[in-house]
Amino acid sequence: MTQAYVVAHVDDLPEGRHIVVEVRGREIGLFNVRGRYYALPNACFHQNGPLCRGAISGTIVANAETGWKRTWVSEGEIIVCPWHALEFNVTTGQCLAYPTRRLPTWEVKVEGTQLMVIL
Amino acid sequence: MQSSTLTGHKFKKGDMLVVDVDVHAHESPAALAPYCEMPWRKSLEHISTVPARYLDVPGFAPTIVPWPSFPQSGGDRRNTVTSAAQMRQDLDDLGVDIGVLFPDHLLSHAALKQADYAVALARAYNRWLVEEWLTQDNGLKGAIIAPHHNPEAAAAEIKRYAAHPHVVAVYLPTCCVDPLYGHHRYDPVFAAAQEAGLPVMLHSVTVVYPVFPFNLQGFETQFATHLLAHPFSLIANLVSMMETGVPERFPELKIAFTEGGISWVPWIMLRMDKEYAERRREVAILRDRPSRYVRRMFFATQPIEEPEHLGDMATLLTLFGGEDSVVFASDWPHHDFDHPSKVLQIPLSDEVRRKIMGQNAMRLLGKASLTEPAR
């Protein structure tokens, strides 16, 4: 049974910022990426590091599309774990180093000036 | 005090003793200067004016970094520990009872040229360690540096601190060491450590260029150099010590290898046994297969391998008697530290877990004075 929890005021989370909130005893990272809100668990699957206390960044890809050249992409979408630098795309929960590993994500709703997470 | 990001991520250890054989104290040139003899104190005071980088200070921690660097980690992660109080707090957050201190910058101590300077630095570090970090019975223990540049001076340092209640190991800088530790010039070091009942702990770092493993310049990323430099320098020194019979000539000497993970151990053990069968005459000082000596050595977990099926790690341990010789290490607070929970995820019996997390280390470090901290 899902439920909406008020977790922050929109002023707490300007564009490009992220914060960690606690909901039902669970730490959740809230992100504002170019005006859209995302929520991820504050726990990296690798060694349970506090993922969402890391820095937001872009990342490097090198593939056929880039002509195999190292190219900086996804600026503002990548959270980097402060423990061992594993990278995750905030908008999807996808881990960049492990193609089969994706963190759960939760819907964030805006009601007036309140941000709500649906758990 | 900057946050460690460790708070709130504890594991349930119950009454399990956790000994961490590799944590790092931050010894800036400025911190060591008051403990350093002249004229080298002048040098440290001068170096103190140079902006410090992570494990990279010219003339103190010489690092060759010919690779591009990108921002990787972030948040409030701190990768230095500058006081005993801070280390004790961090180890409490990690769930560690006893931690063995190694240096930060002086991981590359063997790369320093000029023997007098290197010996003075080692002496200054040892004084600083004992006077600033090892003053209480709070579970903080230390490994003193043995400067390879002058084995007699190194042996004198071991004798000087042998009776100190919180000095529990001799650190052998393994990056750039030349000649390798099997060379007979190091016999005084091993004799002193054996007599003192202190283990020698080989610890490497990535600056192994331009000596073993040479050809690191052939790679273009730290992905390659970091993953190869650590275990390869440990392997080279283990083989070197085997070919001159160090474990046979110093039968009571305890030898430990730190920061290469453990998956290389069965590989080199089996390779040595294979070679020994054909070339025993060359190493006639050994009375049995090299694997029999390897089984008496100790291997620290960090950076612990993380195979897809963690049960593979349990199998790996059985290949070299690791249940009795593997010792937990976190490498806190370095970039690639392991949380104890990662090692505890390996499916092992409670008995083997307790050995690897603490009991094996108590045998390794085993001085009469080493008791579990009453905290």
Contacts between the chains, C-beta under 8 A, distances in Angstrom:
chain1	res1	chain2	res2	distance
A	27	B	8	7.8
A	46	B	306	7.8
A	47	B	338	7.0
A	47	B	339	4.6
A	47	B	341	6.7
A	47	B	342	4.9
A	48	B	9	5.8
A	48	B	339	6.8
A	48	B	341	6.2
A	49	B	5	7.2
A	49	B	9	7.2
A	49	B	339	7.6
A	50	B	5	5.2
A	50	B	8	7.4
A	50	B	9	6.6
A	50	B	75	7.6
A	53	B	5	5.8
A	53	B	75	4.2
A	53	B	76	6.4
A	53	B	77	7.9
A	54	B	73	6.8
A	54	B	74	4.8
A	54	B	75	4.3
A	54	B	77	7.5
A	55	B	71	7.1
A	55	B	73	7.3
A	55	B	74	2.1
A	55	B	75	5.6
A	56	B	74	7.7
A	57	B	71	6.1
A	57	B	74	6.9
A	60	B	70	6.8
A	80	B	71	8.0
A	80	B	72	6.3
A	80	B	73	6.1
A	80	B	74	5.4
A	81	B	73	7.5
A	82	B	5	5.2
A	82	B	73	5.5
A	82	B	74	6.1
A	82	B	75	3.8
A	82	B	76	7.0
A	82	B	77	3.6
A	83	B	5	6.9
A	83	B	73	7.8
A	83	B	77	6.9
A	83	B	337	7.5
A	83	B	339	7.6
A	84	B	73	7.8
A	84	B	335	7.4
A	84	B	336	6.6
A	85	B	72	4.3
A	85	B	73	4.8
A	85	B	335	7.4
